[in-house]
Amino acid sequence: MNRWLELPLLAFLLAGCNVASVKEVPSTIAVNQCQSSSECMGGVCDGGQCRSESTSLQKVLFEVTPPANGSTIAGVQFLLPEVDLSASNGEALELHPISQISGRVTSRDRKCDLAFGDPGSTLLKSTDSSVPARISLIPTTAALGLYSPRAVAQSSTVGDMYWGFSVSAPPGNYDIYVEPARQPDASCPVAPQLLRRTKISAGKFPLDINLPEPSTFEFHVTWPLADGGLDGWTVDMLDPVSGRVISNRIPLALVDKSKTDYRAILSYSLVKVVDEFNAQQDQLLRLSPPEGLPQDVALPTVLLARSGLALFGANHGTFTAFTALPTTVHVHGQVTSRTTPTPVAATTTLVADSIQGIADGVLASFSRTVNVGPDGQFDVYLPPGTYQVSTVPESPVDPSSTNESPLAADTRRWTVPAAPYEQAGKVIELNDALRLSGQVLDVSNAPVATAQVQAVPSTNSVQSSVLQKTVGPSTTPGRPLFVPRASAGGVSSTGEFALKTDPGTFDITVRPDANTGFSWLVIPNQAVLETVGKNLGTITMPLPFAYGGTVTLAGADGANVRVPGALVRAYIYTKDGEYVPGEQNADSLLQVGEARAGTEGEFQILIPAELNRRTK
């Protein structure tokens, strides 16, 4: 499938049919080249390169970014979801003009007197029920792990009459999150609003958002100690999918003359679900300790499902299982290199799996992150319990310009007892980084030299629900506490590569140069085990499926304008590391190729005919 080509002699060697040895041609790259389809192992020889006539990865998301050339769309990330590669080839990837979004946030249905600002310094009262707010547009693909910049607008006064906002964003599907400005008191609360999966069309797009009168939930906490232990604690309500706050934040207060009955009346807005991709889900209540506590006071946050409280009424519930607060202990630790041993600068994060002093069944969360200096020493105040401890050394995992042996990140479990108060002797010994290796050959068993190899943490292995983020990793056994660091390297003249990595689960891609005629090789969800590493063995490059067309921008007059130099990236939808044909069942996006459009906007991107598989 490939022939060795020395770049200065490229034209001469293209005419030959023999494979030159590395010794004969020391500065070579591997190129997809054939003379007949018999060389292509089930593919066809098309234009002197082995190709596949189809791909099992038929639906992709294209990310198209025009170059930074001073145009109005320069550097803007356009997302074209669920493009069917089998439907056509050679048609345009049509970009639509930037959306000019403008409108007002209103609260028309309120019978109480709306006020915003700080006590004694309220903001302008509008003449049309519009309210000051911050509006965030978050691309829905963010939930699948694809980074996309959000558009944020802060409403401002218009003619001293009303509050309006405007913002620009590429057309697409967005989650819209509206956060009203601070209010001086809780006499007429306006709750935040989340509108999930709203379609924003190109061009001028009016967007008026009316915040409905909020629903209320009366939340009680029974505190049998009657010692004022929950004074200053606050309650709010979260959307369980995104973790965004959908209520006002209310302090707990004792009811009348009671010393054991705390209450907070929350005002909240139900999440608005626009399409069938999402269903309304149970809300979460978050009970938080007072802010600004002294460093030596360590109190947890408590999270509970609203449905578990409202057993005898939809709009009220009582929490009786939270009956005591944990004590605090002072833990001293050290980070060292196991092989030397010498102190190591690092970042250490401790997340509680369970907390002593909290009743069974109560989901309590506590985490602390400490920066460990060059002396390796750290100390932290914690409630007693069991912890997952992650430590990431300050030095890179795979240094490219030094012979220094890098260290891997570390995860371990600690038990922190309730006594004594001062606890020393906790040592975290970091091992050497793990070896991830393999050999890459083409279908004719020739090494694919000079390709780049990347190991990137798998999206579905590091994503977590709001419960997991708030309560800790114990809710999902085996889910890593930290995100392992990405690593990269090159393929040698014999097709071999070796990277240094942290333990974790990675998506591995082999990325030959664009002009070699190879597609990417993509191996999702590969577990690199602590102390063992991973040897992928011999991997065969997949046949490339060529998809081409032209990048264009729709003009106001209906004519399309070509977009030269645009960067085109292709992503597939996956679930648990397996390809799925569309967004609805996907849990992540995985990049499988990229190309750069030419001077006339034309592009050809090579998609792997299939994902490569290795034992996890």
N, C-alpha and C positions, 0 to 999 in steps of 0.2 A: 504493500500500500504506500510505502514511502521510499524515496531514494535520498541518499545523502547529497547535499548541495552546498558547495562552498560559494558564499555570496559573491566574491569577485569573479567567479567563473560560472555564474548561474546559467547564462545562455548556453555555454558549451555543454554543461552537464545535463541540461534538460534534454539534449538530443540523445544521451546515452541511456542504456537500460540496465547497467550493472550498479550494484551497491558499493560505493567506495568505502574503504575502511577508515576508521578514525585516525589511524596512523598515517594513512596516505593524505587525508584531508582533515587537518586538525581543527579548522574553524568551520564547523558545519552545523546545519539545522536540518531537522527531519521535515520532509514535504510529502503530502499526499499526492502520489503520482502513479499512473497506470497506463498500460497500452491496450489492455483488453479486459472485459468483464470477468474473465476467469481468475484474475488476480484479486478480485474484490469480495470474495467470500460471501456470496449472496447478494451483493450490490451490483451496480452497473458502472462501467467506465464511461464517464460523461465528460467530454472536453479534456481528457487526459487525467481526470481525478476520479477516485472511487466515491460513489454516492449511493445513498439509499433512495428508493423511489417513494418512501413514505416514512412516517415516524409514529411511534406509539404515543408520543406526547403531542396530541393534536390540538389542544386548546391552551393558549398561552396568554399571558398579560404582557403587552409591550409598554415599556417605559421609554419615552422619546424626549430627549433634552436638546433643544437647539443650541448652537454654539454661542459663546459670549461675544457677539459681534455688534452690540449696540442696538439691536432691534427690540421691539416691544415684547418679544417672546424669548429673548436671550436668557438662557439658563433656567427657564421654567420647566418643571417636571410635568409632562403630560402622561397620563395613564390611559391606555386603551385595553380594557379588560376583555377576556374570553374571545380572543381572535382565533378563529377556526383555521388552522393551517391546511386542512384538507379541502376547504371550500373553494379557495382560489389561490393563485400565485401570480405575483406581478402587479397586483392592484396597489393603490395608494394607501399608506398609513396617513389618514387625514386628521390633522389637528384642527381644532376649532378655536376661534378667537378667545382671548382671556375674558372671563366673566367679570363684569363690573356690577358688583352686588351692593345694593343700597336699600335702606329701609329704616324701620323704627321698631323698637321693642315697646309694646304697650301692655297695660293691665287694665282693660276697659271694664271688666265685670266686678270691680271692687266697690263696695259700699262704704268702706272706711276711708280715712284720710291718708293718702299715700305721702310718705316723707322719706327722703334719702339724705345721707351725709352724717356727720358726727353730731352728737347732742349739742345744741346751741349754735350749730353752724350747718343748717340744712341747705341742700342744693335747690336749684330752680324747680319750681312746680310748673309742669307743662300745662298747656291749654287743651291737649288732646289725649290725655292719659298715657302719653309716652313716658318711659322711665330711663334713667341712666343705667347702662349695663355694659359688660364686656361680652363680646360675641366671638367664639372660637369655632372655626371650621376645620375639622380633623378628617383627612381622607380615610375612608373606611378600610383601605388596604393596610393601614397602620396596625390593625388588629391581627393581620397575617404576618407581621414582622417586617414589612417593607417600610423603610424610612421615607416619610413624605413630609415636607414642611407644612405646618398648619398656618392658616391665615387667621389673624386676630385683629379685631376692630374694637375700639373703645368709643361708645356713643358720645356725642358732644352736642352742645346747644346750638340750635339753628334760629337765628333772628330773635333770641331771647324768648322763643315761643314753645319750642318742642325739642326733644332729644332724638337725634338721628345718627346713623352710622353709614359708612361706605368702606368697601374693601375689595381688592382684586384677587382672583384665584383662577387657576385653570378649571375648565368645566369637569364635572365628575360627580361621584357620590361622596357625601360628607356626613359625618355626625356633627350636629350643631349643638354647641353647649353655651347656654346663656346664663351669665352670672350677674344678677342685679347688684347695683352699688350698695355699699354699707347703709344700713338703716339706723336711725338714732335710737329706736326702741322696737319692741315686739308688738306694738299696738295694731299694726296693719302690715303683717309680714308678706313679702313677695319672695317666693322660693325660686331657686335655680331651675332651669328646664333643660332637658336633654332630648333632642329630636334625632333619632337614630336613622341613618341611611337616607338622607335627603338628596335628591338629584338637583344639581346646579347646572343650568344650561348656559351655553355660550352667549356672549354679548351682554347687553343690559339685562340685569336680572333683579326685579324687585323682590324684596324679602322682608315682609312685615310679620313679626312674631308676636302674637298675643299670649301673654302669660295668664293662664286661667287662675281663678280663685283657688288657692291651694287646699288640698285635703289636710286633715289634722290627725295626729296620732298621739294619744295620751299615754305616756310611758312612766311607769312607776318602778322604783327599786326599793325593795325591803332591806333595811340595814339593821339587823337585830342588835348590834353592839351599841347603838344609840350614842356614839361617841363623836359624831360630826365627821366621821372618816371620809364621807363623800362630798363634803363642802368644797365647792370650786370645780367639781367634775362637770363635764359637758357632754351633751348627746347630739348626734346628728345622724342622718340617714344617707346610705350610699346605694348607688346602682351597682348590683353585683357583677355585671359584665365589665364595665369600664372602671369601677371604683370611684366615679365622680360623685361629688356631693349633690344630693337632690332636695335638700331641706335647709332650713335655717339651722343655726347652731345655738342650742339653748343650754344654759347652766341648770344643773339639778338644784332643786330647792326643796326644803322641808315643807310638808303640807301642814298649814295652820300651826298648831302647837305640838305636832308630832315630832318625835326624835328618831323615828325608825322608818318613816315613809317619805321617800324622796320622789319628786315628780318633775317631769319636763313635758310640755305640750309642743310637739313638733308640727311645723307647717311644711308640707312637701308637695312636689309635683310628680305625677306618674310619668315615666319615660314614654315618649310618643314613638311608636313603632310604625315606620312608613310602609314596609313591605314584608313579604313572607320569610325573609332571611332571619328575622328576629321575632321572638315572642316575649311578651311581658313576663318578667321574672320577679321572684320574691325579693323585697327590699331587705337591706341589712342595716341594723342599728349599731352604731359605734359609740361606746362609752369611754371617754378619754379623761386621763388625769389632768390636774391643773397644769397650765403652762408656767415656765419659769421656776420649776422646782430646783432646789439646791442639787449640786452634782452628786452628793452622797445619798440622795433619795431616788430609788428606782421603782417606779410603779408601772404596771402593765396597762395596755389598752384591751378592752373587752369587745368582742364582736359577736352578734347574735342575729339570727334570722327573725324577721318580724313575724312570720307565720307561726313560729314556735312560741310566741308570746300571746298572740291574739286568739286564744282558744275559746274564749267566751264572748268575744266582741271584736268586730273587724277593726275598730278604731281605737282600741285601748288594750293594754297588756301590762302585766306585772312580772318583774324579774326577781325571783326569790333565791336563786342559787349563788349569788355573789354575796358572801357573808363575812369575808375578812380580807385584809390586805397583807401581802407578803412582807417579810422583813427584807433588809438590804444587807449584803455582804460586800467586802472589799477584796477583789481578786487581783493578785500580782502575777504577771507572766513574762515569758521571754521567748523570742523567736530566734532560732539558730539554724545553721546548716548542719545536717546530720553528718556529712562527710568530713567537715573540718575539725571540730565544730567552732564556728565563729558567729557573732551576732549578725542578724540580717534585718535591714530596714524593710518594712512591709506595711500592709493594711490588713487589719484583722477585724472581722465582723462576727458577732455572736448573736444568734437568733434562738430564742427559747422554743423548745419542743413542748415542755411542760413546766409549770411553775408551782413550787410548793406553797401551800397556804391558799391556793385557789381550788374551789370545789371541783370534783370530777364532773366532766360534761360542760364546763364553762370554757369557752374558747378565748384564752388570754394570750396576748401577744406582747413580746418585749424584744427589742434588738438594740445593740450598741455597736458602733464602728469606731475603732481607735487607730490612729496613725502611729506606727512603731518606728522610732528613730534608728540611727545607725548603731546605737548600743543594744538594740534588740529588746529593750525593756518596755513594758506597758503595765498600766493598772486600770481597772474598770470597776464600777459599782453595779451590782446585779442583784435581782431577786433570786433566791435559791431555786434550783430546778435542773433540768437537763437541757443542754444546748448543743446545737450544731455550730461548729466554729470553722470559718473559712479564712485562710490567710493567703494573700497574694503578695509575693515579693516585689520590691520596687524595681528590680532589674528585669529587663525583657525576657520572655520565655525562649526566644530563638534569635540571639544576637547575630547580625549579618556581618559585622565588621570586627569581630573579636573571637579569639579562641577560648574565651572564658566559658566554663561549663555552667549553663543556666540552671536555675532552680525552678521546680514546678510549684504551682499553688497546692495548697493542702486543705483537706476537709477532715474533720474528726468530731467525735462526740465527747462532751465533757459533762460530768455530774458535779454540780456546785451545791454542797450541803448548806444547811441553814446555820451551822456553827463550825468553826469559830468565825468571828466577824472578819478578822484579817486572815486571808488565805493566800499562801505563797507556794512556789514550787511548780506552777503550771508552765510546762515547756512545750513549745511547738517546734519540732524538728522538720525542716524542709528537705525533701529528697531532690535528686537531680531530675530535670525535666525528662519526660517520657519520649521514647523513640517511635515515631510513626513512619513506616517505610513501605516501599513497594517498587515494582518495576513496570514500566509502561511500554507496551509494544503495539504496533499497528497490526492489521489483519494478516500481513505477510511476515509477522514476527520480527520486524525491524524495530530497533529502539526509537522512541519518539523523543529525540534529544532536544534540549534547550527549552522545552515547554515549562511554564510556571505551574507550581502546585500550591494550592491554598487549602488550609483546614480552618473552617469557620464554624463556630458553635451552631448546632442545629437549632432553628427557631423553635420547633415544638418541644425541644428538651429544656429550654430556658424560659419559655412563657409560663405564666402561672395565673391562676384566677385571683380574684380579690381576696378570697379566704386564704389562699396560700401565701399571698404577699403580706397579709395582715397577721395571720396566725403563725405562719412558718411552714417549713417544708414537710413536716410530719404528716400533713393531710394527704400528701401524695408520696408514698414510699418510693425511694429510689430517685426522686427528682433532685437534681443538684441544688445546693444552696447558693452557689455563685455561678457566674457566667465565665467559663474558661476563656483564656485569651486566644485570639486567632494567631495562626502561624503560617509562614510562607517559605518557599524555597524553589529550587529549580531541578529539572530532570537532567541527569548527566549523559555523557555520550553513550553509555551502555543502557540508557533508559531507566536507571535507578534513581530514587530520591529518598531522602531521609530528613524528616522534620523533627523539631523538638516541640512538645506540647504539654499542656496541663492535662490531668485526667478529665474526661468529659466525653460528650457525644458531639461529633462533628459532621458537617457536610464537606466532603472533599471534592475539589475540582482540579482537573488538569487542563490548563489553558494554553494550547499552542498559539503561536503568533498568528494573527488574522490572515496573513498572506500565505500560510502553509497549506490551506485547503482542508485542514482537520476541523471537526467540531470540538467542543469541550467534551471531556469525560467527566461525568457527574456521579458520585457515589454518596448517597445520603445516609444519615443516621449511623455513623460508625463510632462504636464505643471504644475509647482508648482507656484501658483499665489501669488503675493505680498500681505501680511497681511492675506492670507487665508490658505496657505499651501496646503497639499494634503493628503487625506485619500483614500488609494486604496481598502479598505474593505478587504473582504476575497478572497484570490487568491489560486487557485488550481494548484499544480505542474503539468506540462505536463508529459505525458508518455515519457520515454527515448527511442530513437532509437539508437541501438548500431552499430557503424561502426568500424571495426578493420582491422588491417593489420600489415605490418612490414616497418620500416623506413630503407631504404638502400641507399648506395652511389654507383653510377656507377663507376666501375673501368676502368682503361685504357685498360685492356685486355678483356673487355666485361663482366667480372664477377662482380656481385654486392656484396658489403660488408655491413653487418648489422651495424646499428648505434644505440648502446644502450644508454639509458638515454636521448634521444632527447625530447625536449618539443614540443608538438604538439598543436597548437591552431586552432580553426575553426571559420571562419567568414562567415556571409552571406552578400549578396549584397542587399541593400535597396534603395528605393526612397521614400522620404517623410515619412520615418518610416515604409514602407511596403516592404515585401520581393519581390525581382525581380530575375528572374532566369538567372543572368549573369551580366557582367560588363558594357555592352554597354549602358544600360538605368539607371544604378545606380548612386546615388549621394553620397553614403557613404558605409562603411563596419561596421558591427556590430558583435562583438564576441559573440558566442553562446556556447562555450565549450572549454575545454582543457584537456590534458592528458599527462602523462610522459611515454615514451617507456621503456620497461623492459630491462633485461640484454641481451636479444637476439634481441633487436630492435623491439619487438612486442608491439603493443599498441591497446587499445580499447577506443574510445572516444564516449561519450553519447551525442547525438544531440537531442534537444527538438523536439517532434513530431510536434509542432506548436508554433507560438508566442502567448503570452498571450495578451489579449486586455483589456483595461480599458478606460473609458470616458476621453478624453483629458482635 
